[in-house]
Amino acid sequence: GNIIESNLAFEELTGYKEFELSSMTASAIIKSTIESAEKNSTCSIRNKNGIEFSIFATIQKFHHQHKNFIFYYFRDIRNHSSQSIKEITREIHNLQVEADVQKRLAENVYLNVIEAIVVTDTNGNIISVNPAFTKITGYLPHEVIGQNPRIIKSEHHEKKFYEDLWNELKVTGIWQGEIWNRRKDGDAFLAHQTIKTISDSSSNPLFYISVFNDITEIRRKDEHIKHLANHDLLTNLPNRVLLQDRLEQAITKAGKENIQVALLFLDIDRFKNVNDSLGHDTGDNLLREIARILKGLVSETDTVARIGGDEFVMIINQQLGSETVLMIAERIVENLKNPITVGKHILHITTSLGISIFPQDGEDSKTLLRNADTALHTAKDTGRNQFCFFNQTMNYKARERLTLENDLRAALRNQELTLYYQPKINLETGNVDGAEALLRWNNPQRGMVSPLEFIPLAEETRLIIPIGMIVLEEACRRISELVKLGYTNIPIAVNLSAIQFNDITVDQILGMIDLYEIPVSLLQVEITESTVMNNPKQAISMLEQLRSHGVQIA
């Protein structure tokens, strides 16, 4: 019978203050017993001064959340006539009817709303859930009542998320936001949730009410709509809108980090002929295949977009220097030359490509796109099936590099590469203790080409692999000649690049030694520390195998 809450009129009637009433029982003031009281009747109460007097009361019992409550509505009738009492009785009856209607309305809302409602006590134990909770989570009331709401907790949030939630609830009395919960079957769902503290008149928490609805499908649709707005329907690549956004982000990042960004604008040469001769379905499937090829030629941090028709744009974050975009442009042109199978057709296509680079060719997205487009038209006007830089200096470098690569390929065919041997002299004895094989290239037009010029190119184009095998074989042949001349103690060192080291096998090296029937100890393999660090486990294993067969490691 503890008094939970009272209003100011009751305090004035009894002379007690709110804090005094909250620590008292109803029987200390109200002298009529509940069992003998009618719904509407007079009863006797005693005020703070000990004076008893009659008062008109409406008494209503109700049960809520496993607890019994009694509601008293008092009216002072000491100065009223009997007619006034009838009016008061009628007024109270009307209020009671309205309260019953409101109660039934609240119950119907609780039972029929589409939002889940969970009521917990101050210890965090669930004391009530509505049908919508069962529909959303799959849990029946008897499965969760008495449990902690953690029963629907997902593992999508960090511990700090829940700490911040409860801190906000304690400070403000309410928390609203999106939270991942989990259904009975284990599926996670995204909920928009509101948690509110219900407190007594002294601001002490009585209950917590949580209301949430499942917005997973809504969010999924929103994300799908957003995806459609930012991606090309045919290829699923970013469209012009998303390209613009990513380009601006790349420019901002590059400006801060002082790096370059390359923009590659390309289209398919004579693509209209495909549509006109084979139909638009074949043309569409060809574009899908081109999109797949282009994505495979760049890293995940780069962007490939289709901005319409047969036009594609690529954003390359050039953290490795200007040579990177040259290699990518060459790969694009070369890869799109390969036959492409579309249905029952085998298509042969070529592409033209224009390149602009931030910041030298433009400091904003609009300028970079315009200049890349200009370079694309230059590539088309000068013969198609090629790439062109907007910057003329870069164009010259690109043409020089392409010419040098073609000459190097020809050098392999024409056996223009030769080995020179630099002797290793023992300073104490003056004897030759060994030699190092040095690769040289004597081109008929260029003359002697510096290794600093052609070795990096050979590594980038992976021509270093066949070149490396030529060097290894020629060194073994020369060792064989020296042995036949009686020089049986002059080892020759051969340098293996990182790319060649990852490609060659122990059996290939030993096979070359066997082919020329030379002592294993006369072949030295030189590798750099950086070569080992590229793949330490593989490198150590290979070096140990070579040592075990007698090959010297330098």
Beta strands, then each sheet from edge to edge (+ up, - down):
strand 1: 40-46
strand 2: 52-64
strand 3: 67-75
strand 4: 116-120
strand 5: 126-129
strand 6: 174-182
strand 7: 188-199
strand 8: 205-214
strand 9: 260-268
strand 10: 303-308
strand 11: 311-318
strand 12: 340-342
strand 13: 345-347
strand 14: 351-358
strand 15: 387-389
strand 16: 417-425
strand 17: 432-443
strand 18: 447-449
strand 19: 492-495
strand 20: 523-526
strand 21: 552-553
sheet 1: 1+ 2- 3+
sheet 2: 5+ 4- 8+ 7- 6+
sheet 3: 10+ 11- 9+ 14- 15-
sheet 4: 12+ 13-
sheet 5: 16+ 17- 18+
sheet 6: 16+ 17- 19- 20- 21-
end
